[in-house]
């Protein structure tokens, strides 16, 4: 279990993925997507860790520090994640206004009636 | 100035997008966006010329040397893609002002152009950059603005289509992110060129396998490879017509570019095609895609749906060419990429003209349109012939090269299947021709006029390009040949 953080990544990833696929509620799908993306953030942060390393700040007495690059990368990915969630929720609001529901099955049913 | 062309290609539309907010009048924003897109097109022409005459251009962002800094790398493949994207975007924008009058409420016009330019900038960024993480960032810029553009559609189903695309697209992009992370973990670099040198040392590890698998599946979701295509038909059918014309010609092409780039340049041919049974997998999925999607296209009642399914089938042809993995095969893929962009943008733009006049794209509404809108329907027929692959159109050129590549490999049955697939295209194009030319006009529709010139001119520019590049193949063949040669590492 030396790499337990990677197990957490895998478990979170699968939970998120399962929610996206299995749930019909649009908000729950976005929550699942959020968990799925968060697991990837943890993956990046874990891989940057150096055993016994501290924060990468130039100071006396510090010779081992974690790799800052993945942290920076994941800051970008977090911003992207927020944008995706915001857009997804905005679409969910518009769907609720247009269809009167946020359940996938009911939306599908209404669309089939339209055809 | 000339030395900065690679970065200007991306920066110009990216910075122009927020500037649109200062221009309030719809016509003014349109002229501005059109000028920006035309400028981007000019830059891509200059870049292509420079690449073809003096080889790969490397541009270091901020003067930071790769692999520490981000570099933009333009080789013949990138230059070709940049040319396609900016060219199509400019011609499609020409028609935008007239088309969106009817499809998007006036107060949202500015936002439409902002999103359009952002999406354009994202796609150009994906193609221009030589940094794997940068690819992800640009991918999300173009996708997020893409979801919003699709949601601008008039029909409420546009919202649902955009939502579904958002879920699928985000899963795809996150898969690519995981793959990039795993590659970084093994090599400590994000630069594509550097990755291609360092990956062979660790290519036997399971991590690299996993990275490759994640990246390929992620990209295949984005390029709508059968059976990961489910988001595409509705997204194309319910988006505003202009958006469909733009995306059908460019969005999936960018994903194909990524597939080629990661498979050939980053992971290398030996790893990609020997470590996994990728060749047979892609060949099967490509052929299945051609048949399943073409058959589905035959049964569609909505013409936008029909052409969307046909797009999935055409992606199948590109994937078959890719799976051959010889220089000719890759050349066929790239040619088809170029040609399909011309066909589909012409077809969807012509549909935009139909929507402008009759407000619907149901096949049953097309009755008698052949006489009422002769120029628009003639454009659709020529585009359709090109889809089938009739000689003197671009479709013929790419099918010819594809069949040559397949036969070179001795895959006779595949060649026969490709021809059979084209026959299916005859069926769905014929359904359209039958409705438009051989059915009497619907009652009460005598007043339908030909589409306005502002729509007809862009449509016909594309139609003429379809014929021109079908006869004079020098430019397309020369560039695609140079691109596929450079991917295989042979000097032409």
Boltz contact constraints between the chains, C-beta under 6 A:
constraints:
  - contact:
      token1: [A, 33]
      token2: [B, 170]
      max_distance: 6.0
  - contact:
      token1: [A, 37]
      token2: [B, 174]
      max_distance: 6.0
  - contact:
      token1: [A, 40]
      token2: [B, 174]
      max_distance: 6.0
  - contact:
      token1: [A, 40]
      token2: [B, 177]
      max_distance: 6.0
  - contact:
      token1: [A, 40]
      token2: [B, 178]
      max_distance: 6.0
  - contact:
      token1: [A, 43]
      token2: [B, 181]
      max_distance: 6.0
  - contact:
      token1: [A, 44]
      token2: [B, 181]
      max_distance: 6.0
  - contact:
      token1: [A, 47]
      token2: [B, 185]
      max_distance: 6.0
  - contact:
      token1: [A, 73]
      token2: [B, 133]
      max_distance: 6.0
  - contact:
      token1: [A, 76]
      token2: [B, 137]
      max_distance: 6.0
  - contact:
      token1: [A, 80]
      token2: [B, 140]
      max_distance: 6.0
  - contact:
      token1: [A, 83]
      token2: [B, 144]
      max_distance: 6.0
  - contact:
      token1: [A, 84]
      token2: [B, 170]
      max_distance: 6.0
  - contact:
      token1: [A, 87]
      token2: [B, 144]
      max_distance: 6.0
  - contact:
      token1: [A, 87]
      token2: [B, 147]
      max_distance: 6.0
  - contact:
      token1: [A, 88]
      token2: [B, 166]
      max_distance: 6.0
  - contact:
      token1: [A, 91]
      token2: [B, 159]
      max_distance: 6.0
  - contact:
      token1: [A, 91]
      token2: [B, 162]
      max_distance: 6.0
  - contact:
      token1: [A, 91]
      token2: [B, 163]
      max_distance: 6.0
  - contact:
      token1: [A, 94]
      token2: [B, 159]
      max_distance: 6.0
  - contact:
      token1: [A, 95]
      token2: [B, 159]
      max_distance: 6.0
  - contact:
      token1: [A, 98]
      token2: [B, 156]
      max_distance: 6.0
  - contact:
      token1: [A, 98]
      token2: [B, 159]
      max_distance: 6.0
  - contact:
      token1: [A, 107]
      token2: [B, 160]
      max_distance: 6.0
  - contact:
      token1: [A, 111]
      token2: [B, 157]
      max_distance: 6.0
